Amino acid sequence: MTNKIKLMFPVLALGAILTSSVAFAVETTTPTTTGTPTTVSAKKTCIDSAKTTRATAIKTANDTAKQAKVDAKKTRDTAIIAAKANTDKTAGAAQVKSANAAYKQAIKDANTAQAASLKAAKTDYATAIKACPKK
């Protein structure tokens, strides 16, 4: 118990030091000029917006592909369970083969869609950056 108490105080002190130094940094870097920083701010805002949009598109593409792969695996597993329950072993084997082929095709389709989405995100980002103010 005493070891935990001894370790907690330095951690709390470090947290307080970091918090105060961050607050100080924020206070000392507040811009006071007018004119030019407005256009720089507009450019920065535009670039930040483009980056956020790109990150969202990439995350969506990756999440969609991942979910499609999970769904394909579940569908294949369900089909294989049904095929194994088939009393006709030849038909069951054909069902398993068909389920595996459908699964492989679904994975290929998911990868193709993901690649297309990622390429579109890259293109959209480049277009958005070009449209940003120069200064």
BALOBA-1460 file (C-alpha; in Angstrom, 3 decimals):
// residues 135
<rec num="1" residu="m" x="0.000" y="0.000" z="0.000"/>
<rec num="2" residu="t" x="2.797" y="2.437" z="0.852"/>
<rec num="3" residu="n" x="4.529" y="1.725" z="-2.457"/>
<rec num="4" residu="k" x="1.405" y="2.741" z="-4.350"/>
<rec num="5" residu="i" x="1.150" y="5.966" z="-2.367"/>
<rec num="6" residu="k" x="4.828" y="6.769" z="-2.947"/>
<rec num="7" residu="l" x="4.414" y="6.242" z="-6.697"/>
<rec num="8" residu="m" x="1.198" y="8.247" z="-6.956"/>
<rec num="9" residu="f" x="2.634" y="11.528" z="-5.689"/>
<rec num="10" residu="p" x="5.377" y="11.884" z="-8.354"/>
<rec num="11" residu="v" x="2.845" y="11.023" z="-11.043"/>
<rec num="12" residu="l" x="0.409" y="13.634" z="-9.736"/>
<rec num="13" residu="a" x="3.201" y="16.206" z="-9.485"/>
<rec num="14" residu="l" x="4.310" y="15.473" z="-13.048"/>
<rec num="15" residu="g" x="0.716" y="15.857" z="-14.234"/>
<rec num="16" residu="a" x="0.477" y="19.242" z="-12.527"/>
<rec num="17" residu="i" x="3.768" y="20.386" z="-14.074"/>
<rec num="18" residu="l" x="2.714" y="19.299" z="-17.554"/>
<rec num="19" residu="t" x="-0.681" y="20.942" z="-17.169"/>
<rec num="20" residu="s" x="0.814" y="24.251" z="-16.070"/>
<rec num="21" residu="s" x="3.429" y="24.232" z="-18.847"/>
<rec num="22" residu="v" x="0.758" y="23.555" z="-21.466"/>
<rec num="23" residu="a" x="-1.350" y="26.398" z="-20.111"/>
<rec num="24" residu="f" x="1.689" y="28.683" z="-20.193"/>
<rec num="25" residu="a" x="2.498" y="27.687" z="-23.787"/>
<rec num="26" residu="v" x="-1.031" y="28.474" z="-24.880"/>
<rec num="27" residu="e" x="-0.895" y="31.884" z="-23.213"/>
<rec num="28" residu="t" x="2.446" y="32.844" z="-24.741"/>
<rec num="29" residu="t" x="1.662" y="31.855" z="-28.330"/>
<rec num="30" residu="t" x="-1.525" y="33.870" z="-28.811"/>
<rec num="31" residu="p" x="-1.080" y="35.916" z="-32.034"/>
<rec num="32" residu="t" x="-1.410" y="39.683" z="-31.687"/>
<rec num="33" residu="t" x="-0.918" y="40.847" z="-35.286"/>
<rec num="34" residu="t" x="-3.633" y="41.667" z="-37.799"/>
<rec num="35" residu="g" x="-3.843" y="41.513" z="-41.601"/>
<rec num="36" residu="t" x="-1.661" y="38.744" z="-43.039"/>
<rec num="37" residu="p" x="-2.421" y="36.071" z="-40.400"/>
<rec num="38" residu="t" x="-6.054" y="36.102" z="-41.531"/>
<rec num="39" residu="t" x="-5.125" y="34.666" z="-44.947"/>
<rec num="40" residu="v" x="-2.653" y="32.234" z="-43.372"/>
<rec num="41" residu="s" x="-5.412" y="31.128" z="-41.046"/>
<rec num="42" residu="a" x="-7.786" y="30.639" z="-43.992"/>
<rec num="43" residu="k" x="-5.179" y="28.517" z="-45.786"/>
<rec num="44" residu="k" x="-4.484" y="26.496" z="-42.648"/>
<rec num="45" residu="t" x="-8.203" y="26.001" z="-42.061"/>
<rec num="46" residu="c" x="-8.655" y="24.874" z="-45.662"/>
<rec num="47" residu="i" x="-5.760" y="22.402" z="-45.434"/>
<rec num="48" residu="d" x="-6.946" y="21.085" z="-42.067"/>
<rec num="49" residu="s" x="-10.419" y="20.580" z="-43.498"/>
<rec num="50" residu="a" x="-9.002" y="18.679" z="-46.478"/>
<rec num="51" residu="k" x="-6.921" y="16.489" z="-44.153"/>
<rec num="52" residu="t" x="-9.934" y="15.744" z="-41.964"/>
<rec num="53" residu="t" x="-12.060" y="14.871" z="-44.982"/>
<rec num="54" residu="r" x="-9.318" y="12.592" z="-46.324"/>
<rec num="55" residu="a" x="-8.873" y="10.871" z="-42.952"/>
<rec num="56" residu="t" x="-12.618" y="10.284" z="-42.698"/>
<rec num="57" residu="a" x="-12.752" y="8.851" z="-46.226"/>
<rec num="58" residu="i" x="-9.814" y="6.529" z="-45.517"/>
<rec num="59" residu="k" x="-11.334" y="5.333" z="-42.241"/>
<rec num="60" residu="t" x="-14.690" y="4.728" z="-43.925"/>
<rec num="61" residu="a" x="-13.062" y="2.777" z="-46.781"/>
<rec num="62" residu="n" x="-11.071" y="0.623" z="-44.374"/>
<rec num="63" residu="d" x="-14.007" y="0.021" z="-42.032"/>
<rec num="64" residu="t" x="-16.324" y="-0.858" z="-44.921"/>
<rec num="65" residu="a" x="-13.817" y="-3.331" z="-46.373"/>
<rec num="66" residu="k" x="-13.230" y="-4.890" z="-42.969"/>
<rec num="67" residu="q" x="-16.974" y="-5.308" z="-42.364"/>
<rec num="68" residu="a" x="-17.484" y="-6.774" z="-45.854"/>
<rec num="69" residu="k" x="-14.785" y="-9.355" z="-45.136"/>
<rec num="70" residu="v" x="-16.355" y="-10.249" z="-41.784"/>
<rec num="71" residu="d" x="-19.771" y="-10.609" z="-43.426"/>
<rec num="72" residu="a" x="-18.315" y="-12.775" z="-46.208"/>
<rec num="73" residu="k" x="-16.668" y="-15.062" z="-43.663"/>
<rec num="74" residu="k" x="-19.914" y="-15.410" z="-41.694"/>
<rec num="75" residu="t" x="-21.814" y="-16.214" z="-44.888"/>
<rec num="76" residu="r" x="-19.215" y="-18.809" z="-45.879"/>
<rec num="77" residu="d" x="-19.210" y="-20.397" z="-42.427"/>
<rec num="78" residu="t" x="-23.015" y="-20.604" z="-42.420"/>
<rec num="79" residu="a" x="-23.005" y="-22.195" z="-45.887"/>
<rec num="80" residu="i" x="-20.364" y="-24.724" z="-44.844"/>
<rec num="81" residu="i" x="-22.366" y="-25.706" z="-41.761"/>
<rec num="82" residu="a" x="-25.427" y="-26.225" z="-43.959"/>
<rec num="83" residu="a" x="-23.359" y="-28.204" z="-46.474"/>
<rec num="84" residu="k" x="-22.015" y="-30.522" z="-43.785"/>
<rec num="85" residu="a" x="-25.581" y="-31.226" z="-42.682"/>
<rec num="86" residu="n" x="-26.442" y="-32.350" z="-46.218"/>
<rec num="87" residu="t" x="-26.907" y="-36.124" z="-46.367"/>
<rec num="88" residu="d" x="-25.739" y="-36.226" z="-49.985"/>
<rec num="89" residu="k" x="-21.964" y="-35.985" z="-49.581"/>
<rec num="90" residu="t" x="-21.352" y="-35.067" z="-53.225"/>
<rec num="91" residu="a" x="-23.820" y="-32.209" z="-53.057"/>
<rec num="92" residu="g" x="-22.373" y="-31.166" z="-49.696"/>
<rec num="93" residu="a" x="-18.866" y="-31.045" z="-51.139"/>
<rec num="94" residu="a" x="-20.126" y="-28.959" z="-54.048"/>
<rec num="95" residu="q" x="-21.794" y="-26.566" z="-51.593"/>
<rec num="96" residu="v" x="-18.549" y="-26.177" z="-49.633"/>
<rec num="97" residu="k" x="-16.634" y="-25.530" z="-52.848"/>
<rec num="98" residu="s" x="-19.237" y="-22.979" z="-53.931"/>
<rec num="99" residu="a" x="-19.169" y="-21.271" z="-50.513"/>
<rec num="100" residu="n" x="-15.378" y="-20.989" z="-50.635"/>
<rec num="101" residu="a" x="-15.456" y="-19.589" z="-54.170"/>
<rec num="102" residu="a" x="-18.092" y="-17.017" z="-53.191"/>
<rec num="103" residu="y" x="-16.009" y="-16.064" z="-50.155"/>
<rec num="104" residu="k" x="-12.869" y="-15.540" z="-52.245"/>
<rec num="105" residu="q" x="-14.821" y="-13.406" z="-54.720"/>
<rec num="106" residu="a" x="-16.337" y="-11.331" z="-51.902"/>
<rec num="107" residu="i" x="-12.849" y="-10.680" z="-50.492"/>
<rec num="108" residu="k" x="-11.598" y="-9.626" z="-53.945"/>
<rec num="109" residu="d" x="-14.593" y="-7.320" z="-54.370"/>
<rec num="110" residu="a" x="-14.021" y="-5.778" z="-50.930"/>
<rec num="111" residu="n" x="-10.348" y="-5.179" z="-51.714"/>
<rec num="112" residu="t" x="-11.199" y="-3.645" z="-55.100"/>
<rec num="113" residu="a" x="-13.795" y="-1.325" z="-53.560"/>
<rec num="114" residu="q" x="-11.364" y="-0.345" z="-50.813"/>
<rec num="115" residu="a" x="-8.617" y="0.457" z="-53.324"/>
<rec num="116" residu="a" x="-11.015" y="2.567" z="-55.391"/>
<rec num="117" residu="s" x="-12.184" y="4.455" z="-52.301"/>
<rec num="118" residu="l" x="-8.621" y="5.110" z="-51.156"/>
<rec num="119" residu="k" x="-7.655" y="6.342" z="-54.620"/>
<rec num="120" residu="a" x="-10.694" y="8.646" z="-54.679"/>
<rec num="121" residu="a" x="-9.762" y="9.990" z="-51.232"/>
<rec num="122" residu="k" x="-6.253" y="10.757" z="-52.478"/>
<rec num="123" residu="t" x="-7.580" y="12.508" z="-55.598"/>
<rec num="124" residu="d" x="-10.187" y="14.477" z="-53.649"/>
<rec num="125" residu="y" x="-7.528" y="15.571" z="-51.157"/>
<rec num="126" residu="a" x="-5.212" y="16.796" z="-53.917"/>
<rec num="127" residu="t" x="-8.075" y="18.714" z="-55.539"/>
<rec num="128" residu="a" x="-9.077" y="20.284" z="-52.212"/>
<rec num="129" residu="i" x="-5.492" y="21.353" z="-51.445"/>
<rec num="130" residu="k" x="-5.166" y="22.992" z="-54.880"/>
<rec num="131" residu="a" x="-8.379" y="24.921" z="-54.219"/>
<rec num="132" residu="c" x="-7.057" y="26.350" z="-50.931"/>
<rec num="133" residu="p" x="-5.937" y="30.003" z="-50.776"/>
<rec num="134" residu="k" x="-2.269" y="30.532" z="-51.670"/>
<rec num="135" residu="k" x="-1.467" y="32.613" z="-48.591"/>
